[in-house]
Amino acid sequence: MEKKYNKVVLAYSGGLDTSVLIPWLKEHYGCEVIAVSGNVGQGTELDGLEEKALKTGASKLYIEDLNKEFVDDFIIPTMQAGATYEQYLLGTSFARPIIAKRIVEIALKEGADAICHGCTGKGNDQVRFELAIKAFAPHMDVIAPWRFWELNSREKEIEYAEKHNIPLKINKETNYSKDKNLWHLSHEGLDLEDPANEAPINKPGFLELGVSPEQAPDVPTYVTIHFEKGVPTAVNGEEMDSVTLIQTLNKLGGENGCGILDIVENRLVGMKSRGVYETPGGAVLYAAHQKLEEITLDKETQHYKQQLALKFADLVYNGQWYTPLRKAMSAFVTSTQETVTGDVKLKLYKGNIIPASVTSPYSLYSEDIATFGEDHSYNQADSAGFINLFGLPLKVRAMNDLALQEKTGAGFPSVE
């Protein structure tokens, strides 16, 4: 027998899954449904959402503006870490924890018995939502209908919606599974499920944040980004808040066909999945930040940070944002950003992001030392002693090898 609930808070986007969930929950549990939407930059997707939620049976809808917190506390720290998951810039991944945390806060305020989400049992988002719920409301029940309900395909969901007069912006022919926020837009499903099919990035209406490289202008666009301690603060000399800055870079990057990624990734739940991601501003920002770190970080810090970036990306992708390890890693990353201040100029051209110049008051690059011309800062004769010490283990092994060959006719195993 199904457990009974009086009040359920639903993570509500107004998309296919959550649109059918409001009447479905009321039918199966006889409960009040409170819908919660986290505004992380979906734009027009939020238009008419309250009317739709109430009309389909919700008692109320919260629309929470999380944009600034999303950028300042999630996007920028992840960018500073240089974290990418198999080239993917983690657009959906770090949006889920912030939304889930706010949903928990509302559920506790409303005295809800359970939280419901529309994530499938095959996806990563179920983990990201539920780990955040466990972090802030460990005793809260979670309803995940995709694990057991009868609407076990998007086609059946559409049929259910049509039967219950639930308005949808998609149909059976155009129902790519999409996720959009301030940082990115993802596309999955339909013809993309076969990696043998080329992604239809030139098809009108497929891309939403920009154009394909083929359709980008024939002349490059130059953009200069200023950073203060690893935080981007200005574009082309104009200071702007963090949300506006991302929007500005999205426009510039999108117009020039930048930030389009087509990959088959390894999902947390064990399967491989094909997706096409649009992250125009994010791709530009990552490239600029990396270029600035090249001249402001010492070798050991830069190399160790690159190792940390892999683990940081795994934590974000796997929904482990609210963990002691991620917090500690972010503290390390923040400490590395003390000198990451300066300007980076990039050339955007038909999907390419090409470095044009980089300057910083903390630059560790010395033209006087690095020059191929005459200099008075570097004694090239010092290199002989350095090579003798650096190569000493190799020299000792070779000497011992020769001695063994003379004694036994056999030396150390070959290292070739």
N, C-alpha and C positions, 0 to 999 in steps of 0.2 A: 504493500500500500504506500502511495506517495506521501511524503511528509507534508504537513500543512503549514502554510505561512500566511501571516496576516498582512505583512508589508514587505515588498521586495523593491530594492533599488536596482535599476537596470542601467548598465553602461550603454548609452544610446547615441548612435551616430546618425540615424535616419536612413542608413543604407538598407540593403535587402535584409540581412540577418536580423538587425534590431527592429526593423519596421514590423516584421511578422511576430516578433517576440512579445510585444505588448498584449495583443489579443490572445496569443497562445498561453502566456502565463496566467491571464485571468481565467481562461477556459480550464486549465489544468489544476490551478491552485486556489482559484477563487479569491485571490489576494489583491490588495491595492498595489499598483505599480507606479513608482516614482522614477521618472527618467532623468538621467544626468548626462549632459554633453560637455566635454572639455574642449574649449576653443583653443586649438593650437595652430590656427592658421588655415582652416579648411575653406575660408572665404565664403563663396555663395552656397556651399553645401549646407550652411546653417540657416539659409533663408527659408522662412516658413516652417521651421522645425517645431516651434511651440504649437502652432495650429495643428500640425500633423500628429504630434505626440498626443495631444489632448483628444483629437478627433478619433484616434485609434484606441483610446481607453486609458491613457495615463492620467493620474490625478493631478500631476504637476510636472513641469520640466525645469530643471536647473541648467542654464548655459553659463559655464564658468570660463572667464577670460584668463587663460594660462599662458598667453603668448610671451610676455616678458620673462616670466620665471622659466619657461621652456627654453628660451634662448640663453639667458644668463646662467642658469644653474645646470643645464643639461647639454645643450648644443655646444657652447663655447668650451666648457671643460673637456668634452669629448674630442673636439677639434684640437685643443691644446695638447692633448695626449697623442694626437696623430693616429687615433684608433680607427681602423677600417676592418670590416669583417669580409674577407675574401673580395676586397675592393669596394664592397658595399658601405656607404656612408651612414648606415644605421638609422635612417630616417624614421621608420616605424618603431624600431627597437627602443629608442630612448623617449619616444612620445608616450608609450604605454604606462611606464611607472608613474609619471606625473599625473596622468589622468586617473589612474587607479587610486592613487593616494587621495585625490580630491573626492572621488566616489566614496571611499571609506569614511572620510570626514563627514560627508552628507548622510551616509547610512547611519552612522552613530548618532548624529544630531536628530535624525528623523525617527530613531528607535526601530530601525528595520530588522527583520528576522534573517534576511539573506541578501546577497548581492548576486545579480545575474549578468552574464556576458554572452555574447553571440559568437565567440571564437570557436573555430572547428577543432576537433580532436586530432587533426593532422598538422595543425599550425603551431607557430612559436608564440603567438599572442596569448594563448591560454596560460602559458607558463608565466609570461611577463605580468599579466593581470593578477594572477593568483599568488605569485610570490610577494607582490606589493600588498595584497590583502592580508597575507599571513604576517607581514612585517608590522602592520598597523592595527589589525583586528584579527588576531590569531584564532579567536573562537567563532568568527562569523561564518555561517554556512555560505557555500557558493553553488549556484545553479548554473550548469553548463549544458544546455539542451542538446547541442550538437553531438554529445556523447551517447545520447539515448533516444532522441525524439524520432518521429516518423518522417520529418521533413529532411531527409538525409541527402539532398542534392539541391543545387541552386534552382533547378527547374521546378522541383516540388515546392520550394519556397515561393517562387513566382506564381505558381498555380494557387497556392494558399492565399497569397496577397490579393490576387485578382478575385478570388472567391469572397474575400472579406472586404473588398472595395478599398484596399490600402494602396494609395498612389505611389508609384515607383518611377524613377527617372531612367530605368533601364528596361530592356526586354530580353527575351531568350536569345536573341541574336547579338546583343551588344553588352552582355553582362560580364565583361572583364571584372575580375576582383581587383578593386583599386583602394589605395589608402593615400590620402592627401593631407599634408600639413604645411606649415610655413617653410620647412626644410626640403621636402621632397614630394614626389608622387610615384607610387608603385603600380605596376600592371602585372596581373597574373591571370592564368586561365585561358579558355578557348584555344585558339591556334598556338598560343605560346606554350602550351603544355607539351608540344612536340619540339624538341631542340632542333629538329631537321628543318623547321619552318623559320624563315627569316622574320625578324621582328618588323612589323609594319610601321616603322617610324616615319615613313614618308606618306602614309595614308592620312588624308585629311581627318582631323578630329582625334587621332590617336594620342599624339603628344599634346599636353596642355600647358606646360610651363615654358615651352620654347619651340624651336624648329629643329629639323634634322641638319647635320652638317652640310648636306648637299643644298639645302634651301637657305643657308645662312648667307649674309652679304659677302661680296667679293673683295671687300676692303676690311682690314682688321680694325678692331676697337681696342684702344688702350685704356687701362683702368689702374689707378694707384690706390692702394689700401694702406692706411696708417694703423699701426698697432701700438698700444701702451701696455707693457708687461703681458704680452700675449693676447690682449683683448683688442679686437678691431674696433676703432672708434671713428674713422672717417673714410670716405670714398671720394677720390678726386678732389681732395682738399676741403670737403664739406663734412663737418662733424655731424653725426646723427646718432639717435638712440639705436640700440642693438636690433630691435625688430625692424625698423626702417632700413637699417644697413643690410640685413638679410634680404629684404624685399628688393632693394636696389640692385644687389648682386644677382638675384634671381632674374631680374629683367635683363641686365647686361649679359649674363651668361646664357640665358635662354635665347636671346636674339641671335647669338653667335653659335648656337648648336652645341654648347658645352654641357658636360655633366650627364650624358646619356650612357647608361650601363646596362648591358644585356649579359646576364650570368646564370649559370646553373649552380646554385649554392647548396651547402650542406645544412639542412635544418637541424635544430636542436633535437627534434623527435626522431631523427635517424634517417630520414629520406632525403633525396636530392630534389630540388624544386627550381624551376626556371622562372625568372622574373626580369622585367625591364624597369629600370629606375631612372627617374629624372631628378637630378640634384644640381641644377645649374649654378646657383649661388654657392652652394656647399663645395662643389668641385673647385671653384675659383678661390674660395677662402682657404681651403686646405692647401692648395698650391702656393698661395701667398705666404701662409704661416710657415710652411716647410722651408721656403726659400729664405725667410728671415732667420729661422733657426740655424740655417747653414752657416751664417756668419756670426751668430751671437752665442752659440753653445760650444763649449769645448768638446773635443772628440769623445772622451769617456762618457760624459753626460748624454751627448747626442746618441751614441751607440746603445747605451743602456736604456735610454728612453724608447728607442726603436723596439727593443725586446719587450719592454713593458706594454707597448702599444698593442701587441698581439693579445696579451692576456686581458688588457682593459677592454678591447673589442669583444672578446668572448664573454666577459661579464655583462656588458651592455646587451649584446645579442641574446644572451640567455636569461635576461630579465633579473639579473642580480645587482641592480643598481643600489638597492638599500641593503648593502652588506658592509661589514667592517673592512673587507679587503678593498672594495671599490673606493670607499672613503679614504683609506690610507694611501691608495695609489693616486687619488686626486690631490692629496696633500703634497706628495712628491712632485707631481706634475706642476702644481702651482709654484713650488719653490724653484723649479727650473725656468720659470717665465720671468723672473726678475729683470733679466737683461734683454728680453725679447721685445724691444721697442725700436720702431723705425718705419721706413716706407718701402713698399714693394710695388713695382710697376710691372704689369703683365700685359701681354698682347693676346687678345682673344680672336681666333680666326678659324672659322669652319670646324668647330669642335675641339680645336687645339688651344691649350693654355700655355703660352710661351713666355718664360721669364724675360723681362726687358731691363730691369735694374733693381738693385736692392741697396739701401743705405741704413746705417744705424750708428748712433753715438757709442754703442757698445760693441761695435764690430771687432772681431778677433782676427780679421783678415788684414795682413800687412803687405801692401804692394812692395815695399822696400825689401822685405825678406823673401817674398815669393818670386820676385822678378827674375827673368832670364838675362837681364842686362847686368851691368856692373853694380855691385852693392858693397856696403861696408858693415852690414849687420850680420852676415852669415859667413862663417869660415868653412868653406867646403872641405878643407883638410880634416875637419873634425869627423867627417863621415866615415873615414877609414877605421877609427877606433870604435865608433858605434857599430859598424858592420862586424868587426872582430868579436865584440861582446854579444851582439844579437845572434851571430852565427856560430857561437862557441859550442852549443849542444850538437849541432849538425857536424861540426868539425871533429869533436870528440868521438862521435859515433863512427865517422868515416875512418878515423885513425885506428880505433879498436877493430873495425871490420878488416882493415888491411892486416893488422897483427894476427887476427884469428885465421885469416886465409893463409898466412905464412906458416902458422903452427899446424892447422888441421885441414887445410884445403877448402874449408867452408866458412863463410862469414855470417853476419847478421842477415835475417830475412830481408829481401828486397823491399824498398819502399816505393818502387815505381808502380 
